[in-house]
Amino acid sequence: MSKFNGFEKFIIVSGVERVALEMKCEIRNVEEKGKNPLMTVEYVDMVLKELLDKVNSFTIKEKKYR
């Protein structure tokens, strides 16, 4: 399996962060209505961090030039 390049990483990270933000807004809206959401904002943050770590590990590292 080939690794992601920088542009592919950018697309994935942007999309994941946008979805996570939408999920957190939906969770807060449900809580404001007095209902219990299936997930918490903290859980979404935890999964987001784990997913971004995976994306970083599957991304080609940039070479340092002097």
Phi, psi and omega in degrees: 000131181276158181271163178284146170269178184299320181292317178298319177300316180301315180298314182296312182297317179300315180294317181295317179296322179294316179296318179298318178298316178297319179297318180295321177296317178296320179297315179296321178297319179295318180296322178296332178278359178084013180259164178260116178286159179289331181235159175255164177298322180296323178295317178299317178299318181296314180294321178300313180299315179298318181293319179294325175297319178295317180299317179298322181288337178260021180248139177297131180283139179286141178278139178273127178254143180270000000 
